[in-house]
Structures are given as C-alpha cells and as structure tokens.
Amino acid sequence: MSTSNELIRVKAATGIEGLDDILDGGLSCGHLFLLEGEPGTGKTTVALHFLLAGARAGECSLYITLSETEHELRQGARSHGWELPDNVCIFELTPPESLLNAEHQQTLLYSSDLELGEATKQIFEVVERVKPTRVVLDSLSEIRLLAQSSLRYRRQILAIKHYFVRYDATVLLLDDLTTESLDKTVHSVAHGVIRLEELAPNYGAERRRIRVVKYRGQKYRGAFMTSPSWVMACMCSRAWWRPNTEVPTSDSS
C-alpha cells in the first residue's frame, strides 16, 4: 500500500505552496486536469507557476496558447518578476493563412472541420518536437468554438487526453467559462477539476475562492476563502490572490 510520502513523490507541484497543501502535494503526474474560472480569476498565473515549478525541477514544459500571444504571456510573467527559462516553451497556435483567406470562408469545406483538424495537428506536432512533461492548454473556449457541437468537443478532449497519456505528461487545461458555463464535458474526462472564483457581494469586500471540485483517488482539502493572513501563511502569490478582510473557511476534509 502506498504511503502518503510516496503519493506526494509522484505528484507535480504547482509551485504555489498553499495550493499544493490543498491538493496534498500537487497534481498527480501523467494525468489531465481542468483549471476553470472566469476571466481575471488567476488561471494564467497559476498555469505559469505550474510550468516554472517544473522548470526548476529540470523538466521541459510547454504552454500552448490560443487565447493570448506569446508577447502577452511573457509580458504578464515579467509583471510578476518572472523570466521564463529556455525549458518553458510557448507555442502560439494560430490558424494557417489559408484559413484566414476570405475566399476559403465562402466554401462548404471551410469552418469547424478544417479548423479543428488543423489546430489539433499543430498541437500534436509541437508536442512531438518538444516532448514536455508538463503542458498547459489555454484555452478550451477556443477548442469548444471550433468543435461547434458537444459531441465533437467531447471526442476532441478525449483524443487530446489519450494522446498525452503516451508521453506521461501532466496536462492542465484552462477554461474561462465564456462560452458554455454549464458544459461539464471536461469534468467527466479530467482526472481533477479546480475552480477559481471571484465573489463580489453587494456588501463587504470582494472575495476570492479556490475549490477542488474533483480529484480522482486522492485526498484534498476543501474550499478556501482568501485573507491576508492565509495568503502569507500559505505563501501564495499576491498576484493571484487579492488581499481582503475575509476569514478563510474551515477545512472540509
């Protein structure tokens, strides 16, 4: 029977001490995870922490972006005082010029089938080239738009999951919930689901919450509200959690 220490050793630390504490060591290696939250809740910051933690451990990491440019990502990292090392690769997935041609947009062949297939091909090609052990895919909203149907979207996510299993990579999918917030397709496929929330009550200070919705076969701690003292105690990034006067909730585990 595996001990607690053995379980931690096969986990990929997120690089955020407080989050690793909640997850009992981090993300299980070789699995696919979903990090969801509305824009501005800190998904990109958490994802960069995750890749930088791998880089410090000598791992090769890959950030696949459909929603931001490489320049924007590097600029955002610098705003936190980070310089991305050589073993953190950024791949900016853009449609080929043929798909941007107005003439192609008038044909029946154009659209979701061609775009989705081309996007998937580019993702698999860069993974074959880089061979990362940690991967971030940002974001699922663009994949969902390309798929155009829940069935094709689910098939695509399953294809991505089974592809990365071959490389024993730990994958973090980001979803900004800007398309179908009630779509739970990835929830059923992912090994774990983490949600970041920003709460703005009519009265009182704004609050942020992290919640582990699902984590297969692993123990974890319950939802937490942020406060300055809790942030300092857990050494979380101030860029991620906005200080407020709320008291953290008790451990629900």
Stockholm file with secondary structure:
# STOCKHOLM 1.0

chainA/1-253         MSTSNELIRVKAATGIEGLDDILDGGLSCGHLFLLEGEPGTGKTTVALHFLLAGARAGECSLYITLSETEHELRQGARSHGWELPDNVCIFELTPPESLLNAEHQQTLLYSSDLELGEATKQIFEVVERVKPTRVVLDSLSEIRLLAQSSLRYRRQILAIKHYFVRYDATVLLLDDLTTESLDKTVHSVAHGVIRLEELAPNYGAERRRIRVVKYRGQKYRGAFMTSPSWVMACMCSRAWWRPNTEVPTSDSS
#=GR chainA/1-253 SS CCCHHHHHHTEECCSCHHHHHHTTSSEETTCEEEEECCTTSSHHHHHHHHHHHHHHTTCCEEEEESSSCHHHHHHHHHHTTCCCCTTEEEEECCCCHHHHCTTGGGSSSTTHHHHHHHHHHHHHHHHHHHCCSEEEEECHHHHHHHHCSHHHHHHHHHHHHHHHHTTTCEEEEEECCSSCTTCCHHHHHSSEEEEEEEECCSSSCCEEEEEEEEETTCCCCCCEECCHHHHHHHTCCTTTSCCCSCCCCCCCC
#=GC SS_cons         CCCHHHHHHTEECCSCHHHHHHTTSSEETTCEEEEECCTTSSHHHHHHHHHHHHHHTTCCEEEEESSSCHHHHHHHHHHTTCCCCTTEEEEECCCCHHHHCTTGGGSSSTTHHHHHHHHHHHHHHHHHHHCCSEEEEECHHHHHHHHCSHHHHHHHHHHHHHHHHTTTCEEEEEECCSSCTTCCHHHHHSSEEEEEEEECCSSSCCEEEEEEEEETTCCCCCCEECCHHHHHHHTCCTTTSCCCSCCCCCCCC
//
